Amino acid sequence: MNTNTHGEWTGSEVLLLDYDGAARALSMSRAALRDLVYKGRGPRVTKIGRRTFFAVKDLEAFIDRHREPATMEIREPVVIA
C-alpha cells in the first residue's frame, strides 16, 4: 500500500475494483466473473452497502490459486524403421 512518511495512505493506489474493472483485470467477461462468484468459485468479494467490489489483493490470490505449475516434459525422439 502506498503510504507517506507518517504511515498515512496517499490514495495513489487502487484498492477496490467493481465487476467491470475486475473482469477486465482478469481478462474475462463480466458475465463469466458473475457466474464464478455466484457458484462460489470466483475471487472473494467485498460488499459495501448494496455494491460489490473486488480487492486487488483478492484478485491476485485468485490468480495464484489457479496458476498451474510449470512442467517441462522431455520426450525421446521416435524412430520409425
Order of alpha helices (4+ residues) and beta strands (2+ residues): beta-alpha-alpha-beta-beta-alpha
